Amino acid sequence: MILVLREWLSEQLSSPRPVFRTVEGLAACAASPEGVHAFARGLDLIQALPLEEMRAGEGFSTFLAQRLPQLLGKIASKREQHLNALRGQ
């Protein structure tokens, strides 16, 4: 699934807005209880992001510099909370 999504996103890079919406949705899924649970089982949805291609593409610099770090921070926080709960902390 991750490879399919990554390939699809790579094909959409000529139009940044739909990619932004997809990344936002993917981040919401990754931060959800189900997404965090999947991460704990070894499935990282963020791996679907074609970050190198986005860095090389036109129209992504502001999103990558500002919004993506916010999304990744939220996901990291949710993952940490979940993993701490699993450890009983």
Secondary structure, 3 states (H helix, E strand, C coil): CHHHHHHHHHHCCCCHHHHHHHHHHHHHHHHCHHHHHHHHCCCCHHHHCCHHHHHHCCCCHHHHHHHHHHHHHHHHHHHHHHHHHHHCC
